[in-house]
Amino acid sequence: SAYRLCIMRKLPSVLARTLTSETSASPGLPDMSEVRTKLRDIVGASTNWRDHVQAMQERKALHTLLAKRQEDLPPRRMKDSYLEVILPLGSQPEIREKYLNVHNSVRFGRILEDLDSLGVLICYTHTKQEMQQRSPLSIVTALVDKINLCQKIIHPDCDIKFTGNVSWVGKTSMEVKMHMLQLHDGVYSPVLDATFVMVARDPENKRPAFVNPLIPESPEEEEIFKQGELNKLKRIEFSTASLLKMAPTAEERTIVHDIFLNTLDTRQEGEGTVSFQSRKLPPNSVWMEDAKLKGLEICHPEERNIFNRIFGGFLMRKAFEVGWATACSYGGSRPFIVSVDDIMFQKPVEVGSLLLLSGQVCYTEKNYIQIRVHSEVYNANTREHHTTNTFHFTFISENEVPQVVPKTYG
């Protein structure tokens, strides 16, 4: 089953075991709207678009509060950044509409937005200085390393609880592990695990800034920290192995050539006219170039984050929706999200941008569909296109799907 991909523990984390014992609804926990209010307070962001320039101007003065070296900052423990937040879909039906999809389950795109906001707040909790009401740090999402789901359906009428904490720290970056659980019969059951990487920058969001070091306190925490270090090394290795920098391996070359031979039209062999252009589509297959879907978003001020750029969660939601629609139209039946991988935030998106989203089926196997969504910004004044993000989503379809077949080497 797809959901073996997600190896879930009975409780969401080492910290959840030590810090929480209740299983029923938790009325004392903050909700997602409080998370966003708190973020605005920490940064001193304006709630009105017309005041945003002044608010950003005021942040410049916070430069003096930045640490010159990481050693000057007090170390923190994992439990110092641990947060629990409730999404009261069961107890507050009035917020349900925003989270509802046509299949009467929860919109996963909304969950991506909530995870993004919570991840930032967890990092601000880790870096909080007692004497400072406002943080001099601009903390932004650098990438979503992985989100694994172990439930196909997220119910729209049961409370959801998010938990999370900082799990690894570099000099200027932090890895955050988050878990989502849903209340059934008085018990919170796991729904997903997520790993985000956040980076800290100066008050104007221009240069990197130091963050508090992290001290693991137990063998289990040391294991979590070590895993964060391995994740970082894996990402470095992965970026250097890009086909834009390195030749494919012998194994990759063989795979590509086998696909090519499988699509070669050999019916005219006797006439000696077989060429690279003589291609045929295998049965129950679709050419990759015919498995695309495109979308456009105008980025309005409503979608801005606390730094007056477009909110990363909004970009993830829109990309997911294009990815879901691509999988739906390709497979001809309802797809369910299984995992999200390697979302790289390469460039910030400015308010007023035209955001072009391109969904592409890039791999299929039985019921599984792998979708890549490429996001770029078009500047109408300069007529330039810039890649801002690349998203990878894995779906499982209700029925078996046709095989996707590439036609060109690219």
Residue, then its C-alpha position, 0 to 999 in steps of 0.5 A: s500500500a502507498y501508505r507504507l511509505c509513511i512510517m508513522r509512530k504512535l505518537p508524533s515525536v519524542l517531545a509530544r510524549t514528554l510534553t502532552s498526555e491528553t488525547s481529547a480536544s484541547p480547548g486551551l491550545p492556540d488556533m491557526s488564526e492566533v499563529r498568524t497574529k503572533l507572527r505579525d506581532i513578532v515582526g511588527a508587520s502592518t495589517n494594512w497594505r497601504d502601511h507596509v512600506q512604513a512598517m518595513q522601514e521601521r524594521k531597518a532599525l532592528h539591525t543593531l539587535l543581530a548577533k555578530r557571531q552564533e557563539d553570542l546566542p544562548p543555545r536552545r533545547m528541542k523542547d524550547s521550540y515545541l508548539e501545539v496548535i489546534l485547527p478546530l474543524g469539529s468544534q468550530p463549524e464556521i471555519r470549515e467552509k474554508y477547508l472544504n473540498v467538493h469531495n467533502s474532505v479537507r483541502f490539502g492546499r490549506i494544510l500546506e499553508d498552515l504548515d508553512s505558517l506554523g514552521v515559521l512560528i516554531c523558528y521564531t520561538h527557537t530564536k526568541q530573546e527575552m528582552q526583545q518584543r520584536s525579532p530582528l530576524s526575517i525567517v522564511t521557508a527555504l524548502v520543504d524536504k518531505i511531507n508523508l501522508c498515512q491517511k487518504i482522507i482528512h475529515p472536515d468535521c473533526d479537530i486537527k492538531f499540529t505539533g512541531n519543533v526545531s530538529w536541527v540547526g546550522k549557522t543560519s538555517m533550521e530544520v523543523k519537524m511537524h506532525m498533524l493528527q486528527l481527533h477520532d473517538g477521543v484520540y488523536s491519530p497521525v495523519l502526516d509528518a513534515t520536514f521543512v527547512m527555514v533560513a534566517r535573514d536580516p531585518e530587511n530580508k537581504r543577508p543571512a543572520f545567525v540563529n541560536p545553536l541547538i543542544p540535543e538532550s537525549p540519545e533520541e534527540e541526538e538521533i533526530f539531530k544527526q538525521g538533520e545533518l544527513n538531510k543537509l548533506k544529501r541536499i548538497e549532494f543532490s544539487t551537485a548531481s544535477l543533469l545541468k552540471m553532471a553527465p548521467t550515470a551508466e544506469e541512468r543512460t541505460i534507462v533512457h536508451d531502453i525507453f528510446l528503443n521501446t518507442l522506436d518504430t521498426r516497421q519500416e526496417g526493411e526499407g532502411t528508413v528507421s531513424f531517431q524520428s521514427r517513434k511510436l507510442p507503446p500501448n496504454s501510454v501517453w507521450m509526456e508532452d501531452a500530459k501537461l496542464k497550465g495555470l495563471e495566478i495574479c498575486h494580489p496584496e491579500e496573499r502577502n506574508i509578513f514581509n510583504r512578499i507572496f506567502g510561501g503557503f499560498l504558492m504551495r497551495k496553488a501549485f498543489e491544486v495545479g498538480w492535483a488537477t494534472a493528476c486528475s485529468y491524466g488518470g481520469s479518476r480522483p487522485f489522493i496525495v501520498s507525499v510532497d518532496d523537494i519544494m525549493f523556494q529559489k526566488p521570492v515572489e513580489v506582490g503584483s506578479l503574474l505567476l505561471l504554473s505548469g503541471q507535468v506528469c513525469y513518472t507513472e507506475k500502476n496507480y501512482i502518478q508523479i507530478r512536477v509543477h514548475s512555477e515562474v514569474y512573468n514581469a510584464n514591464t521587462r517581459e522576463h520570466h524567472t523560475t521561483n519554485t519547483f514542486h514534486f507531488t506523488f499521487i495515488s489514483e483510484n484506478e490504474v493509470p496509463q504509462v507516461v513516455p518521454k519523447t525527447y532526451g530532455 
